[in-house]
Amino acid sequence: MDAARPLPGYLVQRFHGWRATVYQDNKAWYRRLAASGQHPRAMVISCCDSRVHVTSIFGADEGEFFIHRNVANLVPPYNPDGQYHGTSAAVEYAVTSLGVAHIVVLGHSNCGGVKGCHDMCCGLAPELEMQSSFVGRWMDILRPGYDRVAHLPEADRPRALEKEAVLISLENLMTFPFIAEAVADDRLTLHGLWNDTGEGGLEQFDLVRGFVAV
């Protein structure tokens, strides 16, 4: 591991500041969490984007959410092919081991991954078309969503496609047998959200009305 180096000094300072304040003030709570294990009520699948702060948006405490982040908050279809599937593994663990009651897919505005998919589907990002592009092949998950918004004016497509990323993920979640069974048994509910990071807005998907402000 020759590439590994010590943490930047500012991160070390922040850690010591956290340990001296937040941790010390809540030491009993942290030790209780460590001893009793995690029992999150919900899983949140969100984008890696640094502007999306899931715990801050919902005022969540430690141990409340099981959070999985990836590029463009996508969930692939169920595909038990024996290969590496980080998102599918996280979903499986959340539902079958942790028994979460909710799965929330949280999309957001100005998503770079979604923009990459849009540009790739428009022929403007040949580098993403290459088989060696991890981002491009991941964004293939969203191609059906692009087909559904391709008729819109170009200026309206990116935001519509961000919301399609949420819908595609919800659709793909239901291809997992253990999720479909849990939903049918009322042990699990799925939720689709879209966050306007600049305006601080939040919309939820409704089967009748589409995305509406919460």
C-alpha positions as a Markdown table, in Angstrom:
| # | Residue | x | y | z |
|---|---|---|---|---|
| 1 | Met | 0.0 | 0.0 | 0.0 |
| 2 | Asp | 2.7 | 2.5 | -1.0 |
| 3 | Ala | 0.0 | 5.0 | -2.1 |
| 4 | Ala | -1.4 | 5.4 | 1.4 |
| 5 | Arg | -0.4 | 8.5 | 3.2 |
| 6 | Pro | -1.3 | 10.2 | 6.5 |
| 7 | Leu | -4.4 | 12.3 | 6.7 |
| 8 | Pro | -4.2 | 16.0 | 5.8 |
| 9 | Gly | -3.6 | 18.0 | 8.9 |
| 10 | Tyr | -7.0 | 19.9 | 8.7 |
| 11 | Leu | -8.9 | 16.6 | 8.9 |
| 12 | Val | -6.8 | 15.4 | 11.9 |
| 13 | Gln | -7.6 | 18.7 | 13.6 |
| 14 | Arg | -11.3 | 18.3 | 12.9 |
| 15 | Phe | -11.3 | 14.8 | 14.3 |
| 16 | His | -9.8 | 15.9 | 17.5 |
| 17 | Gly | -12.2 | 18.8 | 17.7 |
| 18 | Trp | -15.1 | 16.3 | 17.2 |
| 19 | Arg | -13.8 | 13.9 | 19.8 |
| 20 | Ala | -13.3 | 16.7 | 22.4 |
| 21 | Thr | -16.8 | 18.1 | 21.9 |
| 22 | Val | -19.5 | 16.0 | 20.2 |
| 23 | Tyr | -18.1 | 12.6 | 21.3 |
| 24 | Gln | -17.4 | 13.6 | 24.9 |
| 25 | Asp | -20.8 | 15.2 | 25.3 |
| 26 | Asn | -22.5 | 12.0 | 23.9 |
| 27 | Lys | -20.1 | 9.3 | 25.0 |
| 28 | Ala | -22.7 | 7.1 | 26.6 |
| 29 | Trp | -24.9 | 7.2 | 23.4 |
| 30 | Tyr | -22.0 | 6.2 | 21.2 |
| 31 | Arg | -21.0 | 3.4 | 23.5 |
| 32 | Arg | -24.6 | 2.2 | 23.6 |
| 33 | Leu | -24.7 | 2.2 | 19.7 |
| 34 | Ala | -21.5 | 0.3 | 19.6 |
| 35 | Ala | -22.6 | -2.4 | 22.1 |
| 36 | Ser | -26.2 | -2.9 | 20.8 |
| 37 | Gly | -25.5 | -2.8 | 17.1 |
| 38 | Gln | -27.4 | -0.8 | 14.5 |
| 39 | His | -31.1 | -0.8 | 14.1 |
| 40 | Pro | -31.9 | 1.8 | 11.5 |
| 41 | Arg | -35.5 | 2.5 | 10.6 |
| 42 | Ala | -34.7 | 3.5 | 7.0 |
| 43 | Met | -32.2 | 3.0 | 4.2 |
| 44 | Val | -31.3 | 6.1 | 2.1 |
| 45 | Ile | -29.8 | 5.7 | -1.4 |
| 46 | Ser | -28.3 | 9.0 | -2.4 |
| 47 | Cys | -25.8 | 10.4 | -4.7 |
| 48 | Cys | -22.1 | 10.7 | -3.9 |
| 49 | Asp | -22.3 | 14.4 | -4.6 |
| 50 | Ser | -20.7 | 16.3 | -1.7 |
| 51 | Arg | -23.6 | 18.9 | -1.7 |
| 52 | Val | -26.1 | 16.3 | -0.7 |
| 53 | His | -26.0 | 16.0 | 3.1 |
| 54 | Val | -28.6 | 13.3 | 4.0 |
| 55 | Thr | -28.3 | 13.4 | 7.8 |
| 56 | Ser | -28.4 | 17.2 | 7.8 |
| 57 | Ile | -31.5 | 17.4 | 5.6 |
| 58 | Phe | -33.5 | 15.1 | 7.9 |
| 59 | Gly | -31.9 | 16.1 | 11.2 |
| 60 | Ala | -30.9 | 12.4 | 11.7 |
| 61 | Asp | -28.9 | 11.1 | 14.6 |
| 62 | Glu | -26.2 | 8.4 | 14.5 |
| 63 | Gly | -27.8 | 5.0 | 14.0 |
| 64 | Glu | -31.0 | 6.3 | 12.4 |
| 65 | Phe | -30.2 | 5.8 | 8.7 |
| 66 | Phe | -28.4 | 3.1 | 6.8 |
| 67 | Ile | -27.0 | 5.2 | 4.0 |
| 68 | His | -25.6 | 4.0 | 0.6 |
| 69 | Arg | -24.2 | 6.5 | -1.8 |
| 70 | Asn | -23.2 | 6.1 | -5.5 |
| 71 | Val | -23.1 | 8.1 | -8.6 |
| 72 | Ala | -26.5 | 9.5 | -9.4 |
| 73 | Asn | -28.3 | 7.5 | -6.7 |
| 74 | Leu | -29.0 | 4.6 | -9.0 |
| 75 | Val | -30.1 | 1.0 | -8.3 |
| 76 | Pro | -29.3 | -1.6 | -10.9 |
| 77 | Pro | -31.8 | -4.3 | -11.8 |
| 78 | Tyr | -31.6 | -7.6 | -9.8 |
| 79 | Asn | -28.8 | -9.6 | -11.4 |
| 80 | Pro | -27.4 | -12.5 | -9.3 |
| 81 | Asp | -24.5 | -13.2 | -11.7 |
| 82 | Gly | -21.8 | -13.7 | -9.0 |
| 83 | Gln | -20.0 | -10.5 | -9.9 |
| 84 | Tyr | -19.3 | -7.4 | -7.8 |
| 85 | His | -22.5 | -5.5 | -6.9 |
| 86 | Gly | -22.0 | -2.9 | -4.2 |
| 87 | Thr | -25.4 | -1.3 | -4.4 |
| 88 | Ser | -27.2 | -4.6 | -4.6 |
| 89 | Ala | -25.3 | -5.9 | -1.6 |
| 90 | Ala | -26.2 | -2.8 | 0.5 |
| 91 | Val | -29.8 | -3.2 | -0.5 |
| 92 | Glu | -29.8 | -6.9 | 0.4 |
| 93 | Tyr | -28.2 | -6.3 | 3.8 |
| 94 | Ala | -30.6 | -3.5 | 4.6 |
| 95 | Val | -33.7 | -5.5 | 3.9 |
| 96 | Thr | -32.7 | -9.1 | 4.9 |
| 97 | Ser | -30.4 | -8.4 | 7.8 |
| 98 | Leu | -31.3 | -5.0 | 9.2 |
| 99 | Gly | -35.0 | -5.3 | 8.4 |
| 100 | Val | -35.4 | -1.6 | 7.5 |
| 101 | Ala | -39.0 | -0.4 | 7.2 |
| 102 | His | -38.3 | 2.2 | 4.4 |
| 103 | Ile | -36.0 | 2.6 | 1.5 |
| 104 | Val | -35.7 | 6.2 | 0.3 |
| 105 | Val | -34.1 | 7.0 | -3.1 |
| 106 | Leu | -32.9 | 10.6 | -2.9 |
| 107 | Gly | -32.1 | 12.4 | -6.2 |
| 108 | His | -30.9 | 16.0 | -6.5 |
| 109 | Ser | -30.5 | 19.0 | -8.7 |
| 110 | Asn | -27.4 | 19.7 | -10.9 |
| 111 | Cys | -26.3 | 16.0 | -10.7 |
| 112 | Gly | -23.1 | 15.5 | -12.6 |
| 113 | Gly | -23.7 | 11.8 | -13.1 |
| 114 | Val | -27.1 | 12.5 | -14.7 |
| 115 | Lys | -25.6 | 15.2 | -16.9 |
| 116 | Gly | -23.0 | 12.6 | -18.0 |
| 117 | Cys | -25.8 | 10.2 | -19.0 |
| 118 | His | -27.6 | 13.0 | -20.8 |
| 119 | Asp | -24.5 | 13.9 | -22.8 |
| 120 | Met | -23.6 | 10.3 | -23.5 |
| 121 | Cys | -27.1 | 9.6 | -24.8 |
| 122 | Cys | -26.9 | 12.7 | -27.0 |
| 123 | Gly | -23.5 | 11.7 | -28.4 |
| 124 | Leu | -21.7 | 14.5 | -26.7 |
| 125 | Ala | -19.6 | 12.3 | -24.4 |
| 126 | Pro | -17.7 | 9.7 | -26.5 |
| 127 | Glu | -15.4 | 9.0 | -23.6 |
| 128 | Leu | -18.4 | 7.6 | -21.6 |
| 129 | Glu | -19.3 | 5.3 | -24.5 |
| 130 | Met | -16.0 | 3.4 | -24.1 |
| 131 | Gln | -16.3 | 0.0 | -22.5 |
| 132 | Ser | -13.6 | 0.9 | -20.1 |
| 133 | Ser | -15.6 | 3.8 | -18.6 |
| 134 | Phe | -16.9 | 2.8 | -15.2 |
| 135 | Val | -19.1 | 5.9 | -15.1 |
| 136 | Gly | -20.5 | 5.3 | -18.6 |
| 137 | Arg | -21.4 | 1.7 | -17.9 |
| 138 | Trp | -23.0 | 2.7 | -14.6 |
| 139 | Met | -25.0 | 5.4 | -16.3 |
| 140 | Asp | -26.3 | 2.8 | -18.8 |
| 141 | Ile | -28.8 | 2.0 | -16.0 |
| 142 | Leu | -30.4 | 5.4 | -16.7 |
| 143 | Arg | -30.7 | 5.1 | -20.5 |
| 144 | Pro | -34.3 | 4.0 | -20.3 |
| 145 | Gly | -35.0 | 7.2 | -18.4 |
| 146 | Tyr | -33.4 | 9.3 | -21.1 |
| 147 | Asp | -35.6 | 7.7 | -23.7 |
| 148 | Arg | -38.6 | 8.8 | -21.6 |
| 149 | Val | -37.5 | 12.5 | -21.5 |
| 150 | Ala | -35.9 | 12.8 | -25.0 |
| 151 | His | -39.0 | 14.5 | -26.4 |
| 152 | Leu | -38.7 | 17.4 | -23.9 |
| 153 | Pro | -36.9 | 20.7 | -24.8 |
| 154 | Glu | -33.2 | 20.4 | -24.2 |
| 155 | Ala | -33.3 | 22.9 | -21.3 |
| 156 | Asp | -35.9 | 20.8 | -19.4 |
| 157 | Arg | -34.2 | 17.4 | -19.9 |
| 158 | Pro | -31.5 | 17.4 | -17.2 |
| 159 | Arg | -33.9 | 18.1 | -14.3 |
| 160 | Ala | -36.5 | 15.6 | -15.8 |
| 161 | Leu | -33.7 | 13.0 | -16.1 |
| 162 | Glu | -32.6 | 13.6 | -12.5 |
| 163 | Lys | -36.1 | 12.6 | -11.5 |
| 164 | Glu | -36.1 | 9.6 | -13.8 |
| 165 | Ala | -33.0 | 8.4 | -12.0 |
| 166 | Val | -35.2 | 8.2 | -8.9 |
| 167 | Leu | -38.0 | 6.4 | -10.8 |
| 168 | Ile | -35.7 | 4.0 | -12.5 |
| 169 | Ser | -34.2 | 3.1 | -9.1 |
| 170 | Leu | -37.6 | 2.5 | -7.6 |
| 171 | Glu | -38.5 | 0.3 | -10.5 |
| 172 | Asn | -35.3 | -1.7 | -10.3 |
| 173 | Leu | -35.7 | -2.1 | -6.5 |
| 174 | Met | -38.9 | -4.0 | -7.2 |
| 175 | Thr | -37.0 | -6.5 | -9.4 |
| 176 | Phe | -35.3 | -7.9 | -6.2 |
| 177 | Pro | -37.5 | -10.8 | -5.0 |
| 178 | Phe | -36.9 | -10.1 | -1.3 |
| 179 | Ile | -38.0 | -6.5 | -1.8 |
| 180 | Ala | -41.1 | -7.3 | -3.8 |
| 181 | Glu | -42.0 | -9.8 | -1.1 |
| 182 | Ala | -41.4 | -7.3 | 1.8 |
| 183 | Val | -43.5 | -4.7 | 0.0 |
| 184 | Ala | -46.3 | -7.1 | -0.7 |
| 185 | Asp | -46.3 | -8.1 | 3.0 |
| 186 | Asp | -46.4 | -4.4 | 4.2 |
| 187 | Arg | -43.0 | -4.9 | 5.9 |
| 188 | Leu | -41.3 | -2.3 | 3.6 |
| 189 | Thr | -42.2 | 0.9 | 1.8 |
| 190 | Leu | -40.3 | 2.6 | -1.0 |
| 191 | His | -40.1 | 6.4 | -1.4 |
| 192 | Gly | -38.7 | 8.6 | -4.1 |
| 193 | Leu | -37.4 | 12.1 | -3.3 |
| 194 | Trp | -35.7 | 14.9 | -5.3 |
| 195 | Asn | -33.7 | 17.6 | -3.5 |
| 196 | Asp | -33.2 | 21.1 | -4.9 |
| 197 | Thr | -29.8 | 21.7 | -3.3 |
| 198 | Gly | -29.7 | 25.4 | -4.2 |
| 199 | Glu | -33.2 | 26.3 | -3.0 |
| 200 | Gly | -33.4 | 23.9 | -0.1 |
| 201 | Gly | -36.5 | 22.3 | -1.7 |
| 202 | Leu | -37.7 | 18.7 | -1.4 |
| 203 | Glu | -40.1 | 16.9 | -3.7 |
| 204 | Gln | -41.6 | 13.4 | -3.2 |
| 205 | Phe | -43.0 | 11.1 | -5.9 |
| 206 | Asp | -46.7 | 10.5 | -5.9 |
| 207 | Leu | -48.2 | 7.9 | -8.1 |
| 208 | Val | -51.0 | 10.2 | -9.2 |
| 209 | Arg | -49.4 | 13.7 | -9.2 |
| 210 | Gly | -45.8 | 12.8 | -10.0 |
| 211 | Phe | -43.1 | 14.8 | -8.0 |
| 212 | Val | -44.7 | 17.3 | -5.6 |
| 213 | Ala | -43.3 | 19.5 | -2.9 |
| 214 | Val | -43.4 | 18.0 | 0.6 |
